[in-house]
């Protein structure tokens, strides 16, 4: 079964990079084809993405003491070995307890959604195509959230819309557009309703007249700001922090605020 389901040239490193969005563009088509042809590899990548979401939220949110105790009990006391396929299957199991933190913020539990929980949506995959540029206005035709459009950054910044998804954050709707530039992927989420609490320590700054809050505490850059009272969250690789701030403060023509 194992020999039939995978291309042996696809490494664990490739699959991990596909899950977290860091896979180089030169490798992505081959790895994606291998994953598409293997239900087992699809399950592995999906489990890795769930683990990334759980661990990101656990890092950003202060969990209840009982949850922290369960996390500590779930920790494997053995020394960490090399990252192999056998050890990979342990990641979702260890993260299953941490996923309870996601339930508190993403799954509509007693904790209110925060910027930190909205930022974890960037680890998920797009499920719908993004609308085309609306008459060269610098914005996309769709999706639209509360009258707010998403920017088209393809011509000016090289980030092409790669797809969208819509999730629930408690009672709110969170719409995300993913943008790709080569191997780099960024995610822009607009959350319906009033401003979210930030959920973690963030640094405030002002860029081109726009008030921004920035966090890099998980090694991933997160920039948040308000548009017409709605919370916007832009995230990407830590190395893109300065560019993310510039993008957050940019105002394309006919950009609805």
C-alpha positions, 0 to 999 in steps of 0.5 A: 500500500505504501509503495503504491501511494507515493512518489519516493522523490517527495520528501517529508520536508516537501510535505511540511513546506506545502502545509505551511505555505513555504514550498518553493514554486519550483517544487509545488506543482510536482508535490501537489500532483503527488498529494492529489494522487494519494489519499494518505498524503492528503490526510497527512497534509491536512493533519499537519495544517490542523496542527499548525492552526492549533499550535498557532492559537495556543501560542497566541492565546492564554489558555485556561489553566486546566487546558494548560495542564492537559497540554503538559500531560500530553507532552511526550517526555522522550527526547525529540528524534528526527522528523520522520513519517512515523513521528509525523503522525504524532503531531496531530495527536499531540496537537489534539489537546491544543486544538481545544484552544481553537474551539474556544476562539474559532469554534464558537466556544465561550471565548470571543474571537480575536485577531490572533484567532483570525490570523490562524485562518491563513494556515487553511487552504482556499476553496473558491477562486477570487474575482477578477480585477473590477474594471482595472480599479485596483480591487477584486470583484469578489468577495465583498464583505460589508461593502468592503472590497479586497485589493488586487495587488498583482500589477503593483506588488506582484501578489496574484489572488490565488483563492478565497475561503469563508469561515466562522469565528464564533458568531462572525463571518471571516472572509480570506483572500490568499495571494501568491508571489512565486513561493510566497503566500500571504492571507488577507482576512476581513472579519464582519462586525465590530473591532476584534480584541487583539488577543496578544501583545502587538506593536502600534504604528502609523503607515501612510495615515493608517493605524496598524498593529503588528505581531511577530510573536509566533515567527509569522508576521501579522498586521491588523487595522480597521476599515469602516469598523471591520477588523482586517488581518494580513499575515505572511512570512516573517521576512515580509513584515515591512511589505505587509505593512505597506500593503495594509496601508495601500489604498488602490483607486475605488478602494471601498473603505 
